[in-house]
Amino acid sequence: MISSQLLRELARDGRDRILVDTAGVPYQVERLPDDAIPPALVVAKVTEAVKEVEGERVVGYLNRDAMWVVEGFLLSGDVVSILPDGVDSAASLIEAVTRAGFQWSAALPAPPLELE
């Protein structure tokens, strides 16, 4: 589970770029842009159909090209240092960082190289 304590431990390890998934598990994203500036939401394009539902009936489909799904967070030690103790979810992390005055950006990993 994502938490202030976990993020502080990762920052103490000397990492200048802390990357965790939405559950708080540290991971590596290949081909994350070098110019991605923390705090950033690591996002991916939505590939599944997105349906608009009323009651139990599908009434339409939404434009998935205008949507991203958040897969993780890119943070810095400076950002982690301001987190209050109550951060315990992806939503509370987003809220705490925003309340501290930081602006979120989006980091879209480059697609894998297709070698022929």
Beta strands, then each sheet from edge to edge (+ up, - down):
strand 1: 18-21
strand 2: 40-45
strand 3: 51-54
strand 4: 57-61
strand 5: 68-75
strand 6: 105-107
sheet 1: 1+ 5- 2+ 6+
sheet 2: 3+ 4-
end
